[in-house]
Amino acid sequence: MKKIFRIIFIIAILIEAVGMFGFLPIVQDFTWLGLFATFVFAWVMLELFQFSFRVWIFVFFLLILDVFSALLGLYSRIINWDKLMHLCGGIMIAVAVLEIIMRVLEKEIVRVKHLKIFIIINTFFAVSLLGFLYEFLEYLVDKIQYGYPKTLVNVYNSIEDQLCNLLGATLVLVVYYTWQKRKNNLVVEKK
């Protein structure tokens, strides 16, 4: 099934590359270069860290939603759409980071004394770092492609985007720890 996603990734990246060179007559309130960079980065991370199929589906769905949001002008037409997408982005990164952390702990690559603190700090750090890099990418792409910030990039927007990213991470951690607690309670009840 991952092969199908890989083929779709290649097709999407090729379409975005064609768009970057101006061969697609679509009115834009986004940059093709930004979509291209986001897709390539996500695909490289999926392959590099060999994420589970669940993560592939989740990432792929959000990337396609991002593309259609840009093509349909949802970022400029719906007031809080950008914030919603950053919330989803924070969720996506947190889910992926949790999967990496669980692998590292399972293989005993790292031994941790305070597991909960380790998971929380690393999840928030990864979401903050990738959120910052994404905001920087938005700024850079606009600067390179247009010479000025065409997207929603400004200090207030960047801070709000980061807060939404962190809110997404918080939601994932709350769900994860609620699930862990419930799972532990079921084990105790069975004994």
N, C-alpha and C positions, 0 to 999 in steps of 0.2 A: 504493500500500500504506500510505503514511503516513496517508491519509484514514481507513482502517479503524482505525488506532491512535488518531487524533484522536477518532473517534466513541466508541471504548472509553474513552478518557480522560474525555470528557464524561459518559458513563454512570457511570463510577466516581466522578467528582467529585460528580455529583448524588446517588448513593447515599450517599456519605460525608456530604454536606450534610444529607440526610434523617436519617442516623444522629446527626449533631451535635445535632439538635433533638429527639432521643429518640423518633423514630417507628419505629425498628427494635428490636424486643424481643430483643436479643442480649446475653447476659451478657458483660461487658467486663473485660479486664485491660489495656485500652489506651484511648486517647481518639480519638474520631472526628475531632476538630479536628486532632490530630496527623497522622492519615492524610490528611485533606483538605489541610492545608498542604504536606505532602510531595509529594502528587500535583500540586498546582497549581504549586509551585516547579519540580518536575522538568519539567513540560510547558512552562512559560514558558522554561526554559533550553534545552530541545530546539528550540523554535521560534526563540528569540532568536539562538542560535548556529548554527542550521541544520545540525545534526549529521547525519552519514551515517546511512543506514538501519540499518547494523550497530549503531550506538550506540543508536538508537531501540529496536531489538529488545532489546538488553541491558538498557537502563534499564526498559523496559516489563516485561520478565520479572522483574526484581528488585522493582519496585513491586508487581506482582501477588503475588509471593512474600511480600513484607512484609505485604500486606493479609491473605492467607490465614494467615500466621503469627500475626497478631493475632487474627483471627476464630477460629482453632482453638486459641488459647491456647498456642502453641508457645513464646512468650517466657517464660511462667511455668512450663511443664511440662518443657522441655528446658533443662538447666542452662546450656549454652554457646551456645544458639541466638542470643542477642543478639550475642555476640562474632562468631559466624559471619556474621550479617547485616551487622555493621560491617566485617568483612573484605571481604565482597562490595561494600559501599558504597564502601570505599576503592578497590577494583578499578574500580568503575564510574566514580568521579570521575577516577581516574588515566587511564583510557582516554579519557574525554571531554577532559581537559586535554591529553593527548598529541595528540589530533586538532586542537585549537585551536592548540597550539604549532606543529605541522607546517604548518598553514595560514598562520600568521603568518610563519614562516620562508620558506615557499615564495613568498609574495607580497612578500617582502623588506620587510615593515613594520618589522621589527627586524633589525638586523645584529648577529651575535653572534660574539665572538672565541673563547669556550670553550663550544662547543655542548653538550657532555655536562653540564657544570656548570649551564648555563642550564636545560636540560631537567629535570635532577634537582631543582634548587632550586625551580623553578616548580611542578613536579608535587607535591612535598612541601608547599609553601606552600598550594597550592589545596586539597589533601586536608585539611590541618590546619585551614585556615580554614573550609571547609564542614563539616568534622566538628565544630568548635567551635560553629558556628552551629546545627547540628542538635541538639547537646546543650543549647544555650541554648533552642532552640525546645521541646524536650521539657520542660524545666523551666518555661518560660513557660506552655505549654499546660496543664500540670498545675496550676500556680498559678492561672491564670485560670479553668479549668473546675472544679477541685475545691478550690482553696484550700490544697492540700498536694501534695507530690510523690507521685503515684500510681504512676508507672512506675518503672523501675529507676534513676531519677536519684539519684545521690549522687556524692561526689567520687571514690571508688574506681571506681565503675562508669564514670563519665565518662572517667577516665584510661585504664582498660582499653579502653573503646570507641575512644578516640583511638589507642591503640597498635595495635588491630586495624585501624583505618582506614589507619594508616601501614604496617602489614604488607602490606595489600592493595596499596598504592601501590608498595611495594618489590617485590612479586611481579610487578607489571605492568612495572616498570622492568627487572627482571632478564630477563623474557621478551623485552621490546623490544630490549634491548641484545644478548641472545643471538641473536635473530633478525637484527639488524643485522650482527653479526659474521659470522654464517653467510652472509648475503646478500653481504657484501663478499668473503668467501672464494670464493664461487661465481663472482663477477665476475672475480676475480684468476685463478682456475683456467681460465676460458674464454679468457683472453688467452693 
